Amino acid sequence: MGIFAFKLPDIGEGVVEGEVVEWMVSVGDSVKEDDPILSVMTDKATVEIPSPTDGVVKSLVGEPGTILAVGQVCIEFETEGEGNTSADVPADEPEEVVAEVEAPAPEPAPEPAPEPVAAPAPAPVSTPTPVVVAAPGARPLASPAVRQRARESGIDLSGVSGSGPAGRITHGDLDSWKEAGSPVAAAGPSRTALTGVTEVPVIGLRRKIAESMTASYSTIPHFSYFEEVDITDLETLRVHLNASRTEGQPKLTYLPFIMQGLVKALGENPVCNALYDDEKGVVSRHEAIHLGIATQTDRGLYVPVVKHVEAQDIWTSASEMQRVSQAARDGTASLGELTGSTFTITSLGRMGGLGATPIINKPEVGILGVHNAVDTPVVRNGQVVIRKMLRLSSSWDHRVVDGWDGAVLVQRLKTLLENPATIFM
């Protein structure tokens, strides 16, 4: 039998380290070559590492949240043959390796037999303490600790009977009041102050989101711009296109129309379709329009990218948006599908809301938030009518995008959505 020490492989894309998301094996497990053993996160892509050999897991390095360097030993196998003696763990490796078998703890020495103890004398019979209720308008007698507990529990001490000296209210009186004599008990179950705390490690994607949001918000001076769009005519067109779509064509939501509208609006305002390298002091304005679609998954927020929307029709945009969003939800999106956006759309969908201040997806210079569409009474030609209104929230990097530029883009998009035929002209 030999030992096979496996080092974290080079995952590509210039990655030099990865964060342990999940171990799929435990010490003592038998594995076959190519069985999944480890899930590692790099940037926003999660990579599954397969086993390089057949064998029995002897030790693991790192728990979820641990950062492993490429080339660092992360797992050891016991294999047939000599193993790979060249993959030794460096002498300065942190002592994170979990041993296969732990030494048993020493048994405690037997305790000496207890000496006989005399039976206690009968307890004296006590006379019940009289219960006193404070006179109307008088301040009830209670210690500061009892008063604080009463405030936290929402108890009015003027209605509590005190059993202490001179009618002082005790903690036991509060317990009795809550169990039997309180208006809460008469109306239903008593409420108890909760003190539990659950600690959740910030690891994996949540750590990446935290780092990204901190870097974006702390280095980018955001300004936000809000607008309301009448999409009544767009809704009519959307319903018509969905009713007449051919087999294989996806069902259209509002987002594909917004994507196609952004193609025109961003093309006319290239300062908004750009990436800002603040270290070099260079703004790169892109002709290609690669739209990030913020997607909520059960693992956190991902931003898959629809590439070259300027070269797509509305059906292709809808299909690609659905494809990359589903890949993000399934955890099958590649690193290339999660990077390279030049502008991002974040949709609150059915959550709606009156407005938001979305955080820019650095190094982009703008982001568009889309809320739900609501039938709303509005004034048209002096008459109150019901129109379908959609709210938009946008944020911009004020270092490179002036307020005027951000407003111009949103107003151009508003015009296109309120006159949907012009999107396709």
C-alpha positions in Angstrom: 0.0 0.0 0.0 1.2 3.6 -0.7 0.1 7.2 -0.1 -1.1 9.3 -3.0 -0.9 13.1 -2.1 -3.1 15.1 -4.4 -2.5 18.8 -5.0 -5.1 21.4 -5.9 -4.8 21.5 -9.7 -4.4 24.6 -12.0 -8.0 25.4 -12.8 -7.1 27.9 -15.5 -8.1 31.5 -16.2 -5.1 32.7 -14.2 -6.6 31.3 -10.9 -4.0 31.0 -8.2 -6.2 29.9 -5.3 -9.7 28.5 -4.6 -12.1 28.4 -1.6 -13.3 25.1 -0.4 -17.1 25.0 -0.8 -17.8 21.4 0.0 -16.0 18.1 0.5 -17.9 15.3 -1.2 -15.9 12.6 0.6 -14.9 11.9 4.2 -11.9 10.2 5.8 -12.2 6.4 5.3 -14.3 6.6 2.1 -13.4 4.4 -0.8 -13.3 6.3 -4.1 -12.8 5.5 -7.8 -10.9 7.6 -10.3 -13.0 10.5 -11.6 -15.4 10.4 -8.7 -16.2 14.0 -7.5 -14.3 14.7 -4.3 -14.2 18.5 -3.8 -16.1 21.6 -4.9 -13.9 24.8 -5.1 -15.0 28.4 -5.8 -12.9 30.8 -7.9 -14.3 34.2 -8.6 -18.0 33.4 -9.2 -17.5 30.0 -10.8 -17.7 26.8 -8.8 -15.5 24.0 -10.0 -15.9 20.3 -9.2 -12.6 18.5 -8.7 -12.6 14.7 -9.6 -10.5 12.1 -7.8 -7.2 11.4 -9.7 -7.0 7.8 -8.5 -8.7 4.8 -6.9 -8.1 4.5 -3.2 -9.3 5.2 0.4 -9.3 8.8 1.7 -6.6 9.1 4.4 -6.8 12.8 5.2 -8.3 16.1 4.1 -7.0 19.6 4.3 -9.3 22.5 4.9 -12.9 23.0 5.8 -15.6 24.9 3.9 -14.3 28.5 3.7 -10.6 27.6 3.7 -8.5 29.1 0.9 -6.2 26.6 -0.8 -3.4 27.7 -3.1 -3.0 26.0 -6.5 -0.3 23.3 -6.0 -1.1 22.8 -2.3 -1.8 19.2 -1.1 -5.5 19.1 -0.3 -6.2 15.3 0.1 -4.3 12.1 0.6 -5.3 8.6 -0.6 -4.2 5.2 0.5 -3.7 3.3 -2.8 -2.4 0.0 -4.1 1.2 0.2 -5.1 3.8 2.8 -4.0 1.7 6.0 -4.5 3.4 9.2 -5.5 6.3 9.9 -3.2 7.1 13.2 -5.0 4.0 14.9 -3.7 5.1 15.4 -0.1 3.4 17.9 2.1 5.8 20.9 2.7 7.2 21.2 6.1 5.6 24.6 6.7 2.1 23.3 5.7 -0.5 24.4 8.2 -1.5 21.6 10.5 -5.0 21.3 9.1 -4.7 17.6 8.1 -7.4 15.5 9.7 -5.8 12.2 11.0 -7.5 9.0 9.9 -7.7 7.5 13.4 -7.6 9.6 16.6 -5.9 8.2 19.7 -8.5 7.2 22.3 -8.9 9.5 25.2 -7.5 8.2 28.6 -10.2 6.7 30.8 -10.8 8.8 34.0 -9.6 7.3 37.3 -12.4 5.8 39.4 -13.8 8.2 41.9 -13.7 7.3 45.6 -17.0 6.1 47.1 -19.0 8.9 48.7 -19.1 9.1 52.5 -22.4 8.5 54.1 -24.4 11.7 54.5 -26.9 12.1 57.3 -30.5 12.6 56.3 -31.5 16.3 56.3 -33.7 17.6 59.0 -37.3 18.3 58.1 -37.7 21.7 56.6 -39.7 24.1 58.8 -43.2 25.0 57.7 -43.2 28.5 56.3 -46.1 30.9 56.5 -47.2 32.2 53.0 -46.1 35.7 52.3 -49.1 38.0 51.8 -49.6 39.3 48.3 -49.9 43.1 48.0 -51.1 45.1 45.0 -49.9 48.7 44.6 -52.6 51.3 45.3 -54.0 53.0 42.2 -51.6 55.7 41.0 -48.8 54.5 43.2 -45.5 53.5 41.6 -45.1 49.7 42.1 -42.2 48.5 44.2 -39.6 46.5 42.2 -35.9 46.2 41.7 -34.2 47.7 38.6 -33.6 44.1 37.3 -37.3 43.3 37.6 -38.3 46.6 36.0 -36.0 45.9 33.0 -37.3 42.4 32.5 -40.9 43.8 32.7 -40.1 46.4 30.0 -38.5 43.8 27.7 -41.5 41.5 28.2 -44.1 44.3 27.7 -45.5 43.8 31.2 -47.2 46.7 33.0 -46.1 46.4 36.7 -49.2 48.3 37.9 -51.2 45.2 37.2 -48.9 42.7 38.8 -49.4 41.5 42.5 -46.2 41.8 44.5 -45.4 39.0 47.1 -42.1 40.5 48.4 -41.6 42.6 51.5 -44.0 45.6 51.5 -45.6 44.4 48.2 -42.3 44.4 46.2 -42.7 42.7 42.9 -40.2 39.8 42.3 -39.2 37.7 39.3 -41.4 35.0 40.5 -44.4 37.4 40.4 -43.6 38.1 36.8 -43.6 34.4 36.0 -46.9 33.9 37.8 -48.4 36.9 36.1 -47.4 35.6 32.6 -48.5 32.0 33.3 -51.9 32.7 34.8 -52.9 36.2 35.8 -52.0 38.3 32.7 -54.2 39.7 30.0 -51.9 37.9 27.5 -52.6 34.6 29.2 -56.3 35.3 29.1 -56.2 36.2 25.4 -53.9 33.4 24.3 -50.4 31.8 24.7 -47.9 33.9 26.5 -45.0 35.4 24.6 -41.4 34.7 25.6 -38.3 36.8 24.9 -36.0 34.9 22.6 -32.2 35.0 23.1 -30.9 32.4 20.6 -28.2 33.4 18.1 -27.3 31.4 15.0 -23.8 32.1 13.6 -23.6 31.5 9.8 -20.1 31.5 8.3 -19.7 33.9 5.4 -18.0 31.6 2.9 -18.2 30.6 -0.7 -20.4 32.7 -3.0 -21.7 34.8 -0.1 -18.1 35.8 0.7 -17.4 36.7 -2.9 -20.6 38.8 -3.0 -19.6 40.6 0.1 -16.1 41.3 -1.2 -17.5 42.5 -4.6 -20.2 44.7 -3.1 -17.7 46.2 -0.6 -15.2 47.0 -3.4 -18.0 48.4 -5.6 -19.7 50.6 -3.1 -16.6 51.8 -1.3 -14.8 52.9 -4.5 -17.6 54.0 -6.8 -19.5 57.2 -6.1 -23.0 56.1 -7.0 -25.8 58.3 -8.2 -29.3 57.0 -8.9 -32.0 57.9 -11.3 -35.6 56.7 -11.3 -38.3 56.8 -14.0 -41.8 55.4 -14.6 -42.6 54.0 -18.0 -46.1 53.5 -19.6 -45.8 50.0 -21.1 -49.5 49.5 -22.0 -48.8 49.3 -25.7 -45.7 47.1 -25.1 -47.9 44.7 -23.1 -50.3 44.5 -26.1 -47.4 43.7 -28.4 -46.0 41.1 -26.0 -49.3 39.3 -25.6 -49.7 39.3 -29.4 -46.2 37.9 -30.0 -46.6 35.2 -27.4 -49.9 34.1 -28.9 -48.4 33.9 -32.4 -44.9 32.5 -31.6 -43.8 29.4 -33.4 -42.7 26.1 -32.0 -39.3 26.5 -30.3 -39.6 30.2 -29.7 -39.6 31.1 -26.0 -42.3 32.9 -24.2 -41.5 36.6 -24.0 -41.3 38.6 -20.7 -40.5 42.3 -20.5 -36.8 41.7 -20.2 -36.1 40.8 -23.9 -37.8 44.0 -25.0 -35.7 46.0 -22.4 -32.5 44.2 -23.7 -33.3 45.2 -27.3 -34.2 48.7 -26.2 -30.8 48.9 -24.4 -29.0 47.9 -27.6 -30.2 51.2 -29.2 -29.9 53.3 -26.1 -26.4 52.2 -25.2 -25.3 52.4 -28.8 -26.3 56.0 -28.8 -24.7 56.7 -25.4 -21.4 54.7 -25.4 -20.2 56.4 -22.2 -22.7 54.1 -20.4 -21.6 50.9 -22.1 -18.1 51.0 -20.6 -15.7 49.5 -18.1 -13.6 51.8 -15.9 -10.1 50.6 -14.8 -9.6 53.0 -11.8 -6.0 51.8 -11.2 -4.9 52.8 -14.7 -7.4 55.7 -15.1 -8.8 54.3 -18.3 -12.4 54.0 -19.5 -13.0 51.3 -22.2 -16.1 52.0 -24.2 -17.3 48.9 -25.9 -19.2 48.5 -29.2 -20.3 45.0 -28.2 -23.2 44.9 -25.8 -22.8 42.1 -23.3 -25.7 42.2 -20.8 -25.3 40.7 -17.3 -28.6 39.4 -16.0 -28.6 39.3 -12.2 -30.0 36.0 -11.2 -31.0 34.8 -7.7 -30.2 31.2 -7.0 -30.5 29.0 -3.9 -26.7 29.5 -3.5 -26.8 33.3 -3.8 -26.7 36.0 -6.5 -25.0 35.2 -9.9 -24.7 37.4 -12.9 -24.6 35.3 -16.1 -24.0 37.2 -19.3 -25.8 37.3 -22.6 -23.1 38.1 -25.1 -23.5 40.3 -28.3 -27.1 41.3 -27.7 -26.6 43.8 -30.6 -26.4 40.9 -33.0 -29.6 39.2 -31.8 -33.3 39.5 -32.4 -35.8 39.5 -29.6 -36.3 35.7 -29.7 -32.6 34.9 -29.5 -32.2 37.4 -26.6 -35.0 35.7 -24.8 -33.6 32.2 -25.4 -30.1 33.2 -24.4 -31.3 35.0 -21.3 -33.3 31.9 -20.2 -30.4 29.6 -21.0 -27.6 31.4 -19.0 -30.0 32.1 -16.1 -31.0 28.5 -15.8 -27.3 27.4 -16.0 -26.6 29.8 -13.1 -29.4 28.3 -11.1 -28.3 24.7 -11.9 -24.7 25.5 -11.0 -23.6 24.5 -14.6 -22.6 27.9 -15.9 -19.1 28.2 -17.1 -16.7 30.9 -16.1 -17.0 32.4 -19.5 -20.8 32.6 -19.1 -20.3 34.5 -15.7 -17.8 37.1 -16.9 -17.4 39.7 -19.6 -20.5 41.9 -19.1 -20.5 45.6 -20.1 -23.8 46.5 -18.5 -26.1 44.7 -16.0 -29.8 44.4 -15.6 -31.2 43.4 -12.2 -34.9 42.6 -12.0 -36.9 42.5 -8.8 -39.7 40.8 -10.7 -42.8 40.1 -8.7 -41.2 41.6 -5.6 -41.9 45.0 -7.2 -41.2 47.9 -5.0 -41.3 51.7 -5.6 -37.6 52.1 -6.2 -34.1 50.8 -5.3 -30.5 51.8 -5.5 -28.8 48.9 -7.3 -25.0 48.6 -6.7 -22.9 48.7 -9.8 -21.3 45.5 -11.0 -17.7 46.8 -11.0 -15.9 47.6 -13.3 -19.0 48.5 -15.2 -20.3 52.1 -15.0 -24.0 51.6 -14.8 -26.8 49.2 -13.8 -30.5 49.1 -14.5 -33.1 47.9 -12.0 -36.5 46.7 -13.3 -39.6 46.6 -11.0 -42.9 44.9 -11.7 -45.6 46.3 -14.0 -48.7 47.6 -12.2 -52.1 48.9 -13.4 -52.1 52.5 -12.2 -54.5 55.4 -12.5 -52.8 58.2 -14.5 -53.9 61.4 -16.2 -54.0 61.4 -20.0 -55.5 64.4 -21.9 -57.1 65.6 -18.7 -58.8 62.3 -18.0 -57.9 59.7 -15.3 -57.3 56.3 -17.1 -55.8 53.0 -16.1 -52.4 52.3 -17.7 -49.8 49.6 -17.1 -46.8 51.3 -15.5 -43.3 49.9 -15.1 -40.7 51.6 -12.7 -37.0 51.7 -13.5 -34.2 52.4 -11.1 -30.7 53.0 -12.3 -27.3 53.7 -10.7 -24.2 55.2 -12.3 -20.5 55.7 -11.6 -20.4 59.5 -11.2 -16.6 59.5 -11.9 -17.2 58.8 -15.6 -20.9 59.2 -16.1 -22.5 62.6 -15.6 -26.0 62.9 -14.3 -27.1 64.1 -17.7 -25.7 61.1 -19.5 -27.5 58.6 -17.2 -30.8 60.5 -17.5 -30.5 60.7 -21.3 -30.1 56.9 -21.5 -33.0 56.1 -19.3 -35.2 58.6 -21.1 -34.2 57.1 -24.4 -35.1 53.7 -23.1 -38.4 55.0 -21.8 -39.3 56.4 -25.3 -38.5 53.1 -26.9 -40.5 51.0 -24.5 -43.5 53.4 -24.7 -43.4 53.2 -28.5 -42.4 49.5 -28.9 -42.5 49.5 -32.7 -39.4 51.8 -32.7 -37.4 49.1 -30.9 -37.4 47.1 -34.2 -37.0 50.0 -36.6 
